[in-house]
Amino acid sequence: MDEAIEGQIKDQFYETLKLAIISCELPPGEELSEGYLAARYGVGKASVRHALSRLGQDGWVSSRPRSGHVVAPMTMEDVVDIFAMRELVEPESAARAAGKISEAKLKRLNKACANPYRVSDGAAKRRFLLANRDFHVVIAEASGSQRLAQSVTKLHDESLRILYLTASEKELSNDWSRGHGPMIEAIVGGDGKAAYKTTLDGIRRSQDRVMAALASAPELITGRRTLRVPARLAAARS
């Protein structure tokens, strides 16, 4: 096989496996072996080894001596940390993108986020959550900072796995599509401060929904570290 084609196949399988982890097709904590993955996805073991090596470097899997690999578990501490990082970088990327994206493009992306889905329909939920990620990533890419865009993309992939675990509790499309409206208005209008604030508000609303879902169904999380609740949430509960 041509080396370029072989490399392409390996890269495609890496993306396939990463999406399977993000969408919890391969859930947190699941043990993986080269033979199992090769048989499940119909690929050669060389492609599996390549994908597992890259996924290990990216933090999606970890290796276990003499027992293969395991999908990275998720803890409450991870959830809080991911949202805290989003609060640091995502509003800044939206502020920098203000005035740099057309209203038509943002509304087209937002329309995909408004497609309703049944919580029992895994494929529809996947399309909805990926559309939501794409909406935010496109904004970050318009910021003019490659580092910001890369950071937002990685954080949204990590956040997406959390949302896959918790979005089964409620159909979210109506809430989220409406929530993007103020962001779109601020970004199209070139108002960086408003873009920053509306993005931050959206992240916090998303975190509140996730934390409420996890409070009612703690078994969704595979780890059991002590939860450090953000100060604003602790104040709201007191």
C-alpha positions as semicolon CSV with decimal commas, in nm:
position;residue;x (nm);y (nm);z (nm)
1;M;0,000;0,000;0,000
2;D;0,120;0,351;-0,081
3;E;0,264;0,519;0,231
4;A;0,055;0,831;0,182
5;I;-0,267;0,629;0,160
6;E;-0,166;0,419;0,460
7;G;-0,100;0,736;0,659
8;Q;-0,438;0,872;0,557
9;I;-0,613;0,556;0,673
10;K;-0,434;0,573;1,009
11;D;-0,528;0,938;1,055
12;Q;-0,891;0,866;0,965
13;F;-0,907;0,585;1,218
14;Y;-0,757;0,810;1,484
15;E;-1,040;1,060;1,423
16;T;-1,297;0,778;1,426
17;L;-1,171;0,645;1,757
18;K;-1,147;0,992;1,912
19;L;-1,508;1,066;1,816
20;A;-1,613;0,729;1,960
21;I;-1,456;0,835;2,290
22;I;-1,599;1,189;2,282
23;S;-1,948;1,057;2,205
24;C;-1,916;0,791;2,476
25;E;-1,956;0,509;2,224
26;L;-1,641;0,404;2,408
27;P;-1,734;0,525;2,758
28;P;-1,499;0,658;3,025
29;G;-1,307;0,381;3,196
30;E;-1,364;0,118;2,925
31;E;-1,073;-0,120;2,872
32;L;-0,943;-0,143;2,516
33;S;-0,722;-0,395;2,343
34;E;-0,567;-0,382;1,998
35;G;-0,743;-0,702;1,895
36;Y;-1,083;-0,582;2,015
37;L;-1,056;-0,248;1,834
38;A;-0,924;-0,406;1,514
39;A;-1,214;-0,650;1,507
40;R;-1,478;-0,393;1,606
41;Y;-1,378;-0,135;1,345
42;G;-1,241;-0,366;1,076
43;V;-0,893;-0,212;1,061
44;G;-0,539;-0,343;1,088
45;K;-0,350;-0,348;1,416
46;A;-0,100;-0,095;1,279
47;S;-0,381;0,159;1,249
48;V;-0,499;0,072;1,600
49;R;-0,150;0,117;1,749
50;H;-0,110;0,450;1,569
51;A;-0,447;0,575;1,696
52;L;-0,389;0,460;2,054
53;S;-0,046;0,624;2,060
54;R;-0,188;0,960;1,946
55;L;-0,488;0,931;2,176
56;G;-0,252;0,863;2,464
57;Q;-0,051;1,176;2,381
58;D;-0,376;1,377;2,368
59;G;-0,498;1,242;2,702
60;W;-0,797;1,044;2,573
61;V;-0,659;0,701;2,670
62;S;-0,394;0,572;2,905
63;S;-0,186;0,257;2,875
64;R;-0,175;-0,015;3,137
65;P;0,127;-0,245;3,150
66;R;0,038;-0,594;3,028
67;S;-0,334;-0,512;3,008
68;G;-0,375;-0,279;2,707
69;H;-0,536;0,062;2,725
70;V;-0,827;0,227;2,902
71;V;-1,045;0,521;2,799
72;A;-0,960;0,816;3,022
73;P;-1,206;0,826;3,313
74;M;-1,394;1,141;3,404
75;T;-1,424;1,287;3,750
76;M;-1,620;1,576;3,897
77;E;-1,289;1,756;3,932
78;D;-1,234;1,717;3,557
79;V;-1,577;1,866;3,486
80;V;-1,514;2,173;3,701
81;D;-1,165;2,219;3,555
82;I;-1,283;2,198;3,192
83;F;-1,551;2,461;3,247
84;A;-1,305;2,683;3,435
85;M;-1,065;2,667;3,140
86;R;-1,346;2,744;2,897
87;E;-1,427;3,054;3,101
88;L;-1,066;3,169;3,063
89;V;-1,015;3,125;2,688
90;E;-1,349;3,108;2,508
91;P;-1,487;3,456;2,592
92;E;-1,155;3,607;2,482
93;S;-1,172;3,427;2,149
94;A;-1,530;3,552;2,096
95;A;-1,426;3,909;2,178
96;R;-1,146;3,892;1,922
97;A;-1,382;3,745;1,661
98;A;-1,629;4,034;1,694
99;G;-1,691;4,196;1,358
100;K;-1,506;3,919;1,170
101;I;-1,788;3,673;1,092
102;S;-2,096;3,734;0,881
103;E;-2,442;3,716;1,035
104;A;-2,551;3,470;0,765
105;K;-2,274;3,226;0,855
106;L;-2,343;3,240;1,228
107;K;-2,718;3,199;1,178
108;R;-2,659;2,902;0,948
109;L;-2,441;2,737;1,213
110;N;-2,691;2,822;1,486
111;K;-2,977;2,671;1,287
112;A;-2,805;2,333;1,308
113;C;-2,796;2,378;1,687
114;A;-3,174;2,426;1,691
115;N;-3,267;2,094;1,533
116;P;-3,475;1,912;1,797
117;Y;-3,382;1,560;1,897
118;R;-3,527;1,288;2,116
119;V;-3,311;1,197;2,412
120;S;-3,340;0,834;2,304
121;D;-3,211;0,910;1,951
122;G;-2,833;0,877;1,978
123;A;-2,760;0,980;1,619
124;A;-2,971;1,298;1,645
125;K;-2,815;1,389;1,978
126;R;-2,471;1,341;1,825
127;R;-2,553;1,570;1,531
128;F;-2,688;1,834;1,769
129;L;-2,389;1,831;2,002
130;L;-2,137;1,833;1,717
131;A;-2,322;2,127;1,559
132;N;-2,297;2,316;1,886
133;R;-1,924;2,247;1,904
134;D;-1,877;2,360;1,544
135;F;-2,059;2,688;1,619
136;H;-1,813;2,778;1,895
137;V;-1,504;2,649;1,714
138;V;-1,578;2,858;1,403
139;I;-1,601;3,167;1,624
140;A;-1,266;3,081;1,786
141;E;-1,106;3,029;1,445
142;A;-1,217;3,380;1,347
143;S;-1,033;3,527;1,648
144;G;-0,709;3,548;1,451
145;S;-0,521;3,348;1,715
146;Q;-0,430;2,992;1,623
147;R;-0,344;2,913;1,985
148;L;-0,683;3,035;2,108
149;A;-0,861;2,839;1,837
150;Q;-0,669;2,521;1,920
151;S;-0,740;2,564;2,291
152;V;-1,111;2,621;2,236
153;T;-1,132;2,320;2,002
154;K;-0,965;2,088;2,254
155;L;-1,178;2,218;2,542
156;H;-1,496;2,175;2,339
157;D;-1,402;1,817;2,259
158;E;-1,356;1,754;2,631
159;S;-1,674;1,942;2,715
160;L;-1,862;1,748;2,450
161;R;-1,790;1,420;2,627
162;I;-1,942;1,566;2,945
163;L;-2,248;1,679;2,750
164;Y;-2,292;1,336;2,594
165;L;-2,310;1,191;2,943
166;T;-2,559;1,448;3,074
167;A;-2,771;1,549;2,770
168;S;-2,965;1,223;2,798
169;E;-3,160;1,382;3,080
170;K;-3,320;1,661;2,877
171;E;-3,367;1,775;2,518
172;L;-3,153;2,090;2,497
173;S;-3,185;2,225;2,143
174;N;-3,445;2,496;2,208
175;D;-3,258;2,634;2,509
176;W;-2,921;2,639;2,333
177;S;-3,035;2,787;2,003
178;R;-3,200;3,077;2,186
179;G;-2,891;3,125;2,401
180;H;-2,673;3,183;2,094
181;G;-2,883;3,480;1,981
182;P;-2,713;3,745;2,201
183;M;-2,371;3,605;2,102
184;I;-2,451;3,635;1,735
185;E;-2,580;3,990;1,777
186;A;-2,267;4,099;1,966
187;I;-2,020;3,935;1,730
188;V;-2,189;4,057;1,412
189;G;-2,214;4,406;1,562
190;G;-1,842;4,408;1,638
191;D;-1,904;4,457;2,011
192;G;-1,614;4,273;2,173
193;K;-1,722;4,342;2,532
194;A;-2,072;4,212;2,472
195;A;-1,933;3,910;2,285
196;Y;-1,712;3,834;2,584
197;K;-2,000;3,863;2,833
198;T;-2,259;3,667;2,636
199;T;-2,008;3,387;2,576
200;L;-1,918;3,373;2,943
201;D;-2,287;3,369;3,038
202;G;-2,348;3,080;2,798
203;I;-2,063;2,874;2,943
204;R;-2,198;2,926;3,293
205;R;-2,551;2,827;3,191
206;S;-2,412;2,511;3,036
207;Q;-2,213;2,433;3,348
208;D;-2,518;2,485;3,568
209;R;-2,718;2,236;3,358
210;V;-2,437;1,982;3,371
211;M;-2,388;2,015;3,744
212;A;-2,762;1,978;3,804
213;A;-2,768;1,663;3,590
214;L;-2,469;1,516;3,772
215;A;-2,617;1,601;4,110
216;S;-2,926;1,398;4,023
217;A;-2,732;1,116;3,854
218;P;-2,382;1,097;4,010
219;E;-2,330;0,750;3,863
220;L;-2,265;0,918;3,526
221;I;-1,919;1,011;3,652
222;T;-1,665;0,731;3,670
223;G;-1,439;0,891;3,931
224;R;-1,509;0,990;4,286
225;R;-1,279;1,279;4,367
226;T;-1,397;1,559;4,593
227;L;-1,596;1,816;4,397
228;R;-1,469;2,174;4,415
229;V;-1,784;2,374;4,343
230;P;-1,720;2,714;4,176
231;A;-1,771;3,004;4,419
232;R;-2,059;3,154;4,219
233;L;-2,249;2,821;4,234
234;A;-2,177;2,776;4,604
235;A;-2,307;3,130;4,672
236;A;-2,622;3,063;4,471
237;R;-2,692;2,747;4,672
238;S;-2,639;2,908;5,013
